[in-house]
């Protein structure tokens, strides 16, 4: 099925739909708006903690529509923002519209989907730049730090 008549855009839309469906399934729902909010929160919170170079390296692995969402509102002159795990969880929860206690599960579900769809090395590189507490929070299986 062609949405736009442009093959590369149609592939990006199809891939994005798969990502959103996979995230929604991880939550036991079909709500792709919720899945999008959680993916966006994961992306923005992680992106803002990374250096410009690391953020761009991770973005290069993303499908075009998700890459656009990833960069939305980004100000590279204000990164990396060195927040700790508690501020990371608070920012994630606020943007996702979830409770802070739900951040470990949400972060782990999104990470698992991202790891399934992109080069694991790109994610490992980004995570390697995070403090251990944030890295633990983001890992599939989630940390209980929130």
C-alpha positions as CSV (number, residue, x, y, z in Angstrom):
1,X,0.0,0.0,0.0
2,X,1.4,3.4,-1.0
3,X,0.6,6.3,1.3
4,X,2.6,9.0,-0.6
5,X,3.7,7.4,-3.9
6,X,7.3,8.0,-2.8
7,X,8.9,4.6,-2.0
8,X,11.4,5.9,0.7
9,X,8.6,7.8,2.5
10,X,6.2,4.8,2.3
11,X,8.9,2.5,3.7
12,X,9.5,5.0,6.6
13,X,5.8,5.2,7.4
14,X,5.5,1.4,7.3
15,X,8.5,1.0,9.5
16,X,7.3,3.6,12.0
17,X,3.9,1.9,12.1
18,X,5.7,-1.4,13.0
19,X,7.7,0.3,15.8
20,X,4.5,1.9,17.2
21,X,2.6,-1.4,17.0
22,X,5.5,-3.2,18.7
23,X,5.7,-0.7,21.5
24,X,1.9,-0.8,22.0
25,X,2.0,-4.6,22.1
26,X,4.6,-4.3,24.8
27,X,2.1,-2.4,26.9
28,X,-0.7,-4.8,26.0
29,X,-2.6,-2.1,24.1
30,X,-3.4,-1.1,20.5
31,X,-3.1,2.6,21.3
32,X,-0.5,3.9,18.9
33,X,-0.9,7.5,20.2
34,X,0.2,6.3,23.6
35,X,3.1,4.3,22.0
36,X,4.1,7.4,20.1
37,X,4.1,9.5,23.3
38,X,6.3,7.0,25.1
39,X,8.7,6.6,22.1
40,X,8.9,10.4,21.8
41,X,9.6,10.8,25.6
42,X,12.3,8.0,25.4
43,X,13.9,9.6,22.4
44,X,13.9,13.2,23.7
45,X,15.1,12.3,27.2
46,X,17.9,10.2,25.9
47,X,18.8,12.6,23.1
48,X,19.1,15.6,25.5
49,X,21.5,13.6,27.7
50,X,23.8,12.8,24.8
51,X,26.5,14.9,23.1
52,X,25.6,16.3,19.7
53,X,27.8,13.7,18.0
54,X,26.3,10.8,19.9
55,X,22.7,12.1,19.3
56,X,23.3,12.4,15.6
57,X,24.9,8.9,15.5
58,X,21.8,7.4,17.1
59,X,19.4,9.5,14.9
60,X,21.1,8.1,11.8
61,X,19.8,4.7,12.7
62,X,16.1,5.8,12.9
63,X,13.5,5.7,10.2
64,X,12.8,9.1,8.6
65,X,9.5,9.8,10.5
66,X,11.0,8.8,13.8
67,X,14.2,10.8,13.1
68,X,12.0,13.8,12.5
69,X,10.2,13.3,15.8
70,X,13.6,12.7,17.5
71,X,15.0,16.1,16.4
72,X,11.7,18.0,17.0
73,X,12.5,20.8,19.5
74,X,16.1,19.9,19.8
75,X,18.6,22.7,20.5
76,X,22.1,21.3,20.1
77,X,23.7,24.3,21.8
78,X,22.0,23.1,25.1
79,X,23.2,19.5,25.2
80,X,24.3,17.4,26.8
81,X,22.1,18.2,29.8
82,X,23.7,16.3,32.7
83,X,20.6,15.3,34.7
84,X,20.7,12.3,37.1
85,X,18.4,9.3,37.0
86,X,15.7,11.0,39.0
87,X,15.5,14.0,36.7
88,X,15.7,11.7,33.7
89,X,12.7,9.7,35.0
90,X,10.8,12.9,35.8
91,X,11.4,14.4,32.3
92,X,10.5,11.0,30.7
93,X,7.3,10.7,32.7
94,X,6.2,14.3,32.1
95,X,6.7,14.0,28.3
96,X,5.1,10.5,28.1
97,X,2.2,11.5,30.3
98,X,2.8,8.6,32.7
99,X,3.6,8.2,36.4
100,X,7.2,8.2,37.5
101,X,6.7,4.7,38.8
102,X,5.9,3.6,35.3
103,X,9.1,4.9,33.7
104,X,11.2,1.7,34.2
105,X,8.7,-0.4,32.4
106,X,8.1,2.1,29.7
107,X,11.8,2.8,29.1
108,X,12.5,-1.0,29.0
109,X,9.7,-1.6,26.4
110,X,10.9,1.1,24.1
111,X,14.5,0.1,24.4
112,X,13.6,-3.5,23.5
113,X,11.8,-2.3,20.4
114,X,14.6,0.0,19.4
115,X,17.2,-2.7,19.9
116,X,15.1,-5.0,17.7
117,X,14.9,-2.5,14.8
118,X,18.3,-0.7,14.8
119,X,21.9,-1.6,14.9
120,X,22.6,-2.6,18.5
121,X,26.0,-0.9,18.4
122,X,24.4,2.5,18.0
123,X,22.2,2.0,21.1
124,X,25.1,0.5,23.0
125,X,27.3,3.6,22.1
126,X,24.5,6.0,23.3
127,X,23.9,4.0,26.5
128,X,27.6,3.8,27.2
129,X,27.6,7.6,27.6
130,X,24.9,7.4,30.3
131,X,25.6,7.1,34.0
132,X,25.1,3.5,35.2
133,X,21.8,4.4,36.9
134,X,20.2,5.8,33.7
135,X,21.7,2.9,31.7
136,X,20.0,0.4,34.1
137,X,16.7,2.3,33.9
138,X,16.8,2.0,30.1
139,X,17.7,-1.6,29.8
140,X,15.1,-4.2,28.9
141,X,13.9,-5.6,32.2
142,X,14.1,-2.0,33.5
143,X,15.7,-0.7,36.6
144,X,13.6,0.2,39.6
145,X,15.2,3.7,39.9
146,X,12.6,6.3,39.3
